[in-house]
Amino acid sequence: MASEFSDVSVLQRRERFLAGEVAADAALRDDILASWRRSADCGVRPDRFEVPQQPDLEGDGQLQRAAGPVFDHVAEDLPATNVALLLTNEQAEVLDRRVADRTILGHLDRVLLAPSFCYSEGAVGTNAIGTALEVHRPSVVFGGEHFAEVLTALACAAVPIEDPGTGRTLGVVNVTSEAKDASALMLPFVRRIAREINERLIDGTLVEQRILRERFLRAKRWAKGPLVSLGEDSIMTNRAAAEIVGPTDHALLSEWAERELRGDRRGSELSLSNGMSVIARLEPVTDGTEVVGALIRLHAAPPPDVIGGRARSSSGRHRQRFGWASLTDTERKIVDLIAEGLTNAEAGRRLFLSHHTVEYHLKSIYRKLEIRTRLQLAVLVMERATTLT
């Protein structure tokens, strides 16, 4: 058995802890006691169990792309085991779950340990996923060590996954079994899976980042004006570009670059959020034959033609900064799709944009409409439709 003490012993100590008694002794691990304290401070109650859900959870990012092939391989051996394999993002929201045993599957469904549900410590109390993210190191939680009573029939081990380029925690990989089937091999097993995912992150994303960075640094040395480097999950600018390109312009540049790379050219004059018009020139960055990003050089657009004594400007040059009139054509299309209930990824597929670009546009939409959530956006769309009819 994985624990050197009985669940009865731990449950008794949890009762003492909830009663305000100090529960630190040899039978209770320090990291579990510390997690109980954090759970209690967050207002978690052992006898009440509510698991938050994020229905619009995006699941095709850097971590899941690296973990997918590893999970596919490990899943082939799961029928011979009584464990479930899970992947979460850095918010402890479940991205992927692989399980072959019907008994453990039913148990996980009952406690909502399933895709789109959040197992952070602040939401459900002590558990390997949430605790690993809190302490930024591997965590093992057996049976009665869980803070929530409904989880005491489970045992789990989790290991954080870090971005090899930035060191930022991307999420965790976790294995879960029934507490009666817990094994000391759970942690070594999940460590091995985490190592394989890390290797794929290094071999994939890190190589692309290195190529992009080296190309950007070479171009930056000779650049005489604003220079932007765009990758799937990154953007770099030289000093000249940083002075004119704001956060909301990232989506504009990403969308334009995607059209250029597809050969769908609609002109190179762009209007930045500060009102400045620029001419953009794109240089693809490749790894062999695969495009991994792009360099974009920006130049000030020539003055507008003068017709009848008035300056002719592009449609976006004098666009309002807030309200419905401030939205671009692409942003209006995204508003309609999101209001229909589509996720970022689904809206992106409809518009031939990446979900990252849709996310950038959504942030711009929220800012312009002075809202913060998809629900508020849906309400605004309904109200607008009512006033227009």
C-alpha positions as CSV (number, residue, x, y, z in Angstrom):
1,M,0.0,0.0,0.0
2,A,1.2,3.5,-0.8
3,S,0.5,5.0,2.6
4,E,2.2,4.1,5.9
5,F,-0.8,5.0,8.0
6,S,-4.5,4.2,7.8
7,D,-7.1,6.5,6.3
8,V,-8.9,6.3,9.6
9,S,-5.9,7.9,11.2
10,V,-5.8,10.7,8.6
11,L,-9.5,11.3,8.7
12,Q,-9.3,11.7,12.5
13,R,-6.5,14.3,12.1
14,R,-8.6,16.2,9.6
15,E,-11.4,16.4,12.1
16,R,-9.0,17.7,14.7
17,F,-7.7,20.2,12.1
18,L,-11.2,21.5,11.3
19,A,-11.9,21.8,15.0
20,G,-8.9,24.2,15.3
21,E,-6.4,21.8,16.8
22,V,-2.8,21.5,15.5
23,A,-2.6,18.4,13.4
24,A,1.2,18.2,12.8
25,D,2.7,14.8,13.8
26,A,4.6,12.0,12.2
27,A,1.3,10.5,10.8
28,L,0.5,13.5,8.7
29,R,2.8,14.9,6.0
30,D,3.8,18.5,6.2
31,D,2.7,19.2,2.6
32,I,-0.7,17.7,3.2
33,L,-1.2,19.8,6.3
34,A,-0.1,22.9,4.4
35,S,-2.5,22.1,1.6
36,W,-5.4,21.6,4.1
37,R,-4.7,25.1,5.5
38,R,-4.7,26.6,2.0
39,S,-8.0,24.8,1.2
40,A,-9.6,26.0,4.4
41,D,-8.4,29.6,3.7
42,C,-10.1,29.4,0.3
43,G,-13.4,28.5,1.9
44,V,-13.4,24.9,0.8
45,R,-15.6,22.7,3.0
46,P,-15.0,18.9,3.2
47,D,-18.7,18.1,3.2
48,R,-19.6,20.3,0.2
49,F,-18.2,19.5,-3.2
50,E,-18.6,21.9,-6.2
51,V,-16.4,21.6,-9.3
52,P,-16.2,24.7,-11.5
53,Q,-16.5,24.1,-15.3
54,Q,-15.2,26.0,-18.3
55,P,-17.4,24.9,-21.2
56,D,-15.4,27.1,-23.6
57,L,-12.1,25.5,-22.6
58,E,-9.6,25.6,-25.5
59,G,-7.7,22.3,-25.9
60,D,-5.4,22.5,-28.8
61,G,-2.5,24.6,-27.4
62,Q,1.2,23.9,-27.0
63,L,0.9,21.5,-24.1
64,Q,-1.8,19.3,-25.6
65,R,-0.1,19.1,-28.9
66,A,3.1,17.8,-27.1
67,A,1.2,15.5,-24.8
68,G,-1.2,14.0,-27.3
69,P,1.2,11.5,-28.9
70,V,2.5,10.5,-25.5
71,F,-1.0,9.9,-24.2
72,D,-1.9,7.9,-27.3
73,H,1.1,5.6,-26.7
74,V,0.4,5.2,-23.0
75,A,-3.3,4.6,-23.5
76,E,-2.5,1.4,-25.4
77,D,-1.4,-0.1,-22.0
78,L,-4.2,1.3,-19.9
79,P,-6.5,-1.7,-20.4
80,A,-4.1,-3.7,-18.3
81,T,-4.2,-1.2,-15.4
82,N,-6.7,0.3,-13.1
83,V,-5.5,3.9,-13.4
84,A,-6.7,6.9,-15.4
85,L,-4.4,9.3,-17.1
86,L,-5.2,13.0,-17.2
87,L,-3.8,16.3,-18.5
88,T,-4.7,19.7,-17.2
89,N,-3.7,23.3,-18.0
90,E,-2.1,25.7,-15.6
91,Q,-5.5,26.6,-14.1
92,A,-6.0,22.9,-13.2
93,E,-8.7,22.6,-15.9
94,V,-8.8,19.1,-17.4
95,L,-7.8,19.0,-21.1
96,D,-7.6,15.3,-21.7
97,R,-8.5,12.1,-19.9
98,R,-7.7,8.5,-20.9
99,V,-9.2,5.6,-18.9
100,A,-10.0,2.0,-19.8
101,D,-11.3,0.6,-16.5
102,R,-15.1,1.1,-16.3
103,T,-15.0,1.2,-12.5
104,I,-12.5,4.0,-12.2
105,L,-14.3,5.8,-15.2
106,G,-17.5,5.7,-13.3
107,H,-15.9,7.0,-10.2
108,L,-14.2,9.9,-12.0
109,D,-17.5,10.9,-13.7
110,R,-19.2,11.0,-10.3
111,V,-16.6,13.4,-8.9
112,L,-16.5,15.4,-12.3
113,L,-12.8,14.7,-12.8
114,A,-13.4,15.1,-16.5
115,P,-12.5,17.4,-19.4
116,S,-13.4,21.1,-18.9
117,F,-13.8,20.8,-15.1
118,C,-11.4,22.5,-12.7
119,Y,-9.5,20.7,-10.0
120,S,-7.6,23.6,-8.4
121,E,-6.9,23.5,-4.7
122,G,-9.0,26.7,-4.2
123,A,-12.0,25.0,-5.8
124,V,-12.0,21.4,-4.5
125,G,-9.3,21.3,-1.8
126,T,-6.3,19.1,-1.5
127,N,-5.7,16.9,-4.6
128,A,-2.6,16.0,-6.5
129,I,-3.4,18.2,-9.5
130,G,-4.2,21.4,-7.6
131,T,-1.5,20.9,-5.0
132,A,1.2,20.2,-7.6
133,L,0.3,23.5,-9.3
134,E,0.3,25.4,-5.9
135,V,3.7,24.1,-4.8
136,H,5.2,23.9,-8.3
137,R,6.5,20.3,-7.8
138,P,5.2,16.7,-7.9
139,S,2.4,15.9,-5.5
140,V,0.9,12.6,-4.3
141,V,-2.4,12.5,-2.4
142,F,-3.8,9.2,-1.0
143,G,-7.3,8.5,0.2
144,G,-8.1,10.4,3.4
145,E,-5.4,13.0,2.6
146,H,-7.9,14.7,0.3
147,F,-9.7,17.6,1.9
148,A,-13.1,16.9,0.3
149,E,-14.8,13.8,1.7
150,V,-16.0,12.7,-1.7
151,L,-12.4,12.3,-3.0
152,T,-11.1,10.1,-0.1
153,A,-11.8,7.0,-2.2
154,L,-9.2,8.0,-4.7
155,A,-5.4,8.2,-4.9
156,C,-3.5,10.4,-7.3
157,A,-0.1,11.6,-8.4
158,A,0.7,14.6,-10.5
159,V,3.8,16.3,-12.0
160,P,3.9,19.9,-13.4
161,I,4.9,20.4,-17.0
162,E,7.0,23.6,-17.7
163,D,7.6,25.4,-20.9
164,P,11.3,24.6,-21.7
165,G,11.8,28.1,-23.2
166,T,10.3,30.3,-20.5
167,G,10.0,28.1,-17.4
168,R,6.3,28.9,-17.1
169,T,4.1,26.1,-15.8
170,L,1.9,24.9,-18.6
171,G,-0.1,22.4,-16.6
172,V,0.2,19.0,-15.0
173,V,0.0,15.3,-16.0
174,N,-1.8,13.1,-13.5
175,V,-2.6,9.5,-12.8
176,T,-5.6,8.5,-10.6
177,S,-6.8,5.2,-9.2
178,E,-9.1,4.1,-6.4
179,A,-7.4,4.4,-3.0
180,K,-7.5,0.7,-2.4
181,D,-5.5,0.1,-5.6
182,A,-2.9,2.9,-4.9
183,S,0.7,2.0,-5.6
184,A,4.1,3.5,-4.8
185,L,4.8,3.2,-8.5
186,M,2.2,5.9,-9.4
187,L,4.7,8.8,-9.0
188,P,7.5,7.2,-11.0
189,F,5.0,6.3,-13.7
190,V,3.7,9.8,-14.0
191,R,7.2,11.3,-13.9
192,R,8.2,9.2,-16.9
193,I,5.2,10.4,-18.8
194,A,6.0,14.0,-17.9
195,R,9.6,13.6,-19.1
196,E,8.4,12.3,-22.5
197,I,6.1,15.3,-22.8
198,N,9.0,17.7,-21.9
199,E,11.2,16.1,-24.5
200,R,8.5,16.7,-27.2
201,L,8.2,20.3,-26.0
202,I,12.0,20.7,-26.4
203,D,12.1,19.0,-29.8
204,G,9.1,20.9,-31.1
205,T,8.3,24.4,-29.8
206,L,11.8,25.2,-28.5
207,V,13.4,24.6,-31.8
208,E,10.8,26.8,-33.5
209,Q,11.4,29.5,-30.9
210,R,15.1,29.3,-31.4
211,I,14.8,29.6,-35.2
212,L,12.5,32.6,-34.8
213,R,14.7,34.3,-32.3
214,E,17.9,33.9,-34.3
215,R,16.2,35.2,-37.4
216,F,14.7,38.1,-35.6
217,L,18.1,39.0,-33.9
218,R,19.9,38.9,-37.3
219,A,17.2,41.1,-38.9
220,K,17.1,43.5,-36.0
221,R,20.8,44.2,-36.4
222,W,20.2,45.8,-39.8
223,A,16.6,47.0,-39.4
224,K,16.1,50.8,-39.9
225,G,12.5,50.8,-38.9
226,P,9.8,48.9,-36.9
227,L,10.3,45.1,-37.0
228,V,8.0,42.5,-35.6
229,S,8.5,38.7,-35.3
230,L,5.4,36.6,-35.1
231,G,5.2,33.0,-34.0
232,E,2.2,30.8,-33.2
233,D,2.4,31.7,-29.5
234,S,4.9,34.5,-29.5
235,I,5.6,38.1,-30.7
236,M,8.9,40.0,-30.5
237,T,9.5,43.7,-31.5
238,N,12.4,46.0,-31.8
239,R,12.3,49.3,-30.0
240,A,10.9,51.2,-33.0
241,A,8.0,48.7,-33.3
242,A,7.3,48.6,-29.6
243,E,6.6,52.4,-29.7
244,I,3.8,52.0,-32.3
245,V,2.5,48.5,-32.0
246,G,0.1,48.0,-29.0
247,P,-1.3,44.8,-27.5
248,T,-4.5,45.0,-29.5
249,D,-2.5,45.3,-32.8
250,H,-1.1,41.7,-32.3
251,A,-4.3,40.2,-33.6
252,L,-4.4,42.6,-36.5
253,L,-0.8,41.6,-37.5
254,S,-1.5,37.9,-36.9
255,E,-4.6,37.9,-39.1
256,W,-2.8,39.9,-41.8
257,A,0.2,37.5,-41.8
258,E,-2.0,34.4,-41.9
259,R,-3.8,35.9,-45.1
260,E,-0.4,36.7,-46.7
261,L,1.0,33.2,-46.0
262,R,-2.2,31.7,-47.5
263,G,-1.7,33.9,-50.6
264,D,-5.0,35.7,-49.8
265,R,-3.5,39.2,-50.3
266,R,-5.9,42.2,-49.7
267,G,-3.4,45.0,-49.5
268,S,-0.6,45.8,-47.2
269,E,-1.8,49.1,-45.6
270,L,-2.9,48.6,-42.0
271,S,-4.4,51.0,-39.4
272,L,-2.9,50.5,-35.9
273,S,-4.8,51.1,-32.7
274,N,-3.0,54.4,-32.2
275,G,-4.5,55.7,-35.5
276,M,-1.2,55.4,-37.4
277,S,-1.4,53.9,-40.9
278,V,1.5,51.6,-41.9
279,I,2.6,49.6,-44.9
280,A,3.5,46.0,-43.9
281,R,6.0,43.7,-45.6
282,L,6.2,40.0,-44.7
283,E,9.1,37.6,-44.8
284,P,8.3,34.0,-43.9
285,V,10.6,32.2,-41.4
286,T,11.0,28.5,-42.2
287,D,12.4,25.4,-40.7
288,G,13.2,23.5,-43.8
289,T,10.0,23.6,-45.8
290,E,7.7,24.3,-42.8
291,V,6.7,27.9,-42.0
292,V,7.3,28.5,-38.3
293,G,6.6,32.2,-38.2
294,A,7.1,35.5,-40.0
295,L,9.1,38.8,-39.9
296,I,7.0,41.9,-40.5
297,R,8.6,45.2,-41.5
298,L,6.5,48.3,-41.0
299,H,6.8,51.6,-42.9
300,A,4.7,54.8,-42.5
301,A,2.0,54.9,-45.1
302,P,2.2,57.8,-47.6
303,P,-0.2,60.8,-47.0
304,P,-3.8,60.3,-48.2
305,D,-4.8,61.7,-51.6
306,V,-6.5,65.1,-51.4
307,I,-9.8,65.3,-53.2
308,G,-11.9,68.4,-53.2
309,G,-9.7,70.0,-50.5
310,R,-10.3,67.1,-48.1
311,A,-8.0,64.2,-47.2
312,R,-9.2,60.8,-48.3
313,S,-8.4,58.2,-45.6
314,S,-8.8,54.5,-45.3
315,S,-12.0,53.3,-43.6
316,G,-10.2,52.5,-40.4
317,R,-8.2,55.6,-40.0
318,H,-10.9,57.6,-38.2
319,R,-12.7,54.7,-36.7
320,Q,-14.3,55.3,-33.3
321,R,-12.3,53.9,-30.4
322,F,-15.3,52.4,-28.4
323,G,-18.7,51.0,-29.1
324,W,-20.1,48.9,-32.0
325,A,-18.9,51.4,-34.6
326,S,-15.3,50.8,-33.5
327,L,-15.4,47.1,-34.4
328,T,-13.6,45.9,-37.5
329,D,-15.3,43.6,-40.0
330,T,-13.5,40.6,-38.6
331,E,-14.4,41.5,-35.1
332,R,-18.1,41.8,-36.1
333,K,-17.9,38.3,-37.6
334,I,-16.3,37.0,-34.4
335,V,-19.0,38.7,-32.3
336,D,-21.8,36.9,-34.3
337,L,-20.1,33.5,-34.0
338,I,-19.3,33.8,-30.2
339,A,-22.8,35.0,-29.6
340,E,-24.0,31.7,-31.3
341,G,-22.1,29.8,-28.6
342,L,-19.1,28.8,-30.7
343,T,-15.7,28.3,-28.9
344,N,-12.6,30.3,-30.1
345,A,-11.4,27.2,-32.0
346,E,-14.7,26.7,-33.7
347,A,-15.0,30.4,-34.6
348,G,-11.4,30.3,-35.9
349,R,-12.2,27.4,-38.2
350,R,-15.2,29.2,-39.6
351,L,-13.1,32.3,-40.4
352,F,-9.9,30.4,-41.3
353,L,-8.1,32.0,-38.3
354,S,-6.1,30.4,-35.5
355,H,-7.8,30.3,-32.1
356,H,-5.0,32.5,-30.8
357,T,-6.0,35.2,-33.4
358,V,-9.6,34.8,-32.3
359,E,-8.6,35.3,-28.7
360,Y,-6.7,38.5,-29.5
361,H,-9.7,39.8,-31.4
362,L,-12.0,38.9,-28.4
363,K,-9.8,41.0,-26.1
364,S,-10.0,43.9,-28.4
365,I,-13.8,43.5,-28.7
366,Y,-14.1,43.4,-24.9
367,R,-12.1,46.5,-24.6
368,K,-14.1,48.4,-27.2
369,L,-17.5,47.3,-25.8
370,E,-16.3,47.8,-22.2
371,I,-17.2,44.3,-21.1
372,R,-15.3,41.3,-19.7
373,T,-17.1,38.0,-20.5
374,R,-18.7,36.1,-23.3
375,L,-22.0,36.2,-21.4
376,Q,-21.9,40.0,-21.3
377,L,-21.2,39.9,-25.1
378,A,-24.1,37.6,-25.8
379,V,-26.4,39.9,-23.8
380,L,-25.2,43.0,-25.7
381,V,-25.8,41.2,-29.0
382,M,-29.4,40.3,-27.9
383,E,-30.1,43.9,-26.8
384,R,-28.7,45.3,-30.0
385,A,-30.8,43.0,-32.1
386,T,-33.9,44.1,-30.1
387,T,-33.2,47.8,-30.7
388,L,-32.6,47.3,-34.4
389,T,-35.8,45.4,-35.0
